[in-house]
Amino acid sequence: MDKEMQPLLSVRNLAKRFAVKKDFWGRAKEYNYALNGVSFDIFPGETLGLVGESGCGKTTAGRTIMGLYRPTAGQVFLHGKELDVANGPDKRIQMIFQDPYACLNPRMTVGEIIAEPMEINGVYKEAGAKKQRVYDLLDMVGLSKEQANRFPHEFSGGQRQRIGIARALAVNPDVIICDEPISALDVSIQAQVVNLMSRLQKELGLTYLFIAHDLAMVKYISHRVAVMYKGSIMELAKAEDLYNNPMHPYTKTLLAAIPVPDPDVRADIALIKGEVSQNVGTGCPFAGRCPSASDRCWAEKPKTKVINGHIIACHLYV
Ligand code: SF4
């Protein structure tokens, strides 16, 4: 990224907690921090990959930025201006969801589904313009205008995700949050959808936050990648640097766990040793599983620093 370029989207110290225990009166007694002070920037035309194991907070991050969750603390800036995310979604940020079928109303035609965000946000008000916009969007995602009158159940999983992409594009958003957009699809279809998203990015200058647990696919599509664990960013670097020279112990573990073609040497993320620590807020969130953990790691949460172009939170680096 050009160092002079201003970020399109900036997230600062974003936190989101959920009540995990309530008292007799329904008041929260204990909280779990799904996000614990997350900060990053996304630049115009960039794809920032956000990866981590299931439950690490990456989906909560996307939904909080989108305004679907009210943040507990922190700020989101778009074009340098703070967004009122507590007030709900802003049309300039749209989302592509993991399960396209679950988020497409089965009683609406595809044309109605794609036109709905235009109606909600009051754009393309004139019927003819709206219809043409729907046809153009269908064409952009590789579907035909004849398919506008069909219903979601008449499409394959890959086609439904194309409809989800067309819907997200309908109001010309500045940023698209892609929440595991290919993980529900057959492997043979995943590459087609990723290629479509890459092509649309080049043609329309789109900016993506691409949330995923599949590190191989994230490397393929992302310019930079942020690695998340227990609600905190552990490492953020250019995709190539991160994969060729991982610095954080957690990133190294995740990369070592990427499946390889030989089943004898295949490893899974589940093979990471140790328990997921619940000490978020006191020490390093990864201390319970880290082979390099010291007493300091248990007592003090590492601050973020920049080392060799990597943004990293680990006491090993000073
Ligand atoms: Fe491991 Fe300590 Fe670094 Fe956390 S701060 S990743 S526990 S070495």
Residues whose N, C-alpha, C, O or C-beta is under 5 A from the ligand:
A	BS01	SF4	P249 C284 F286 A287 C290 S292 A293 S294 C297 P302 A313 C314 H315 L316
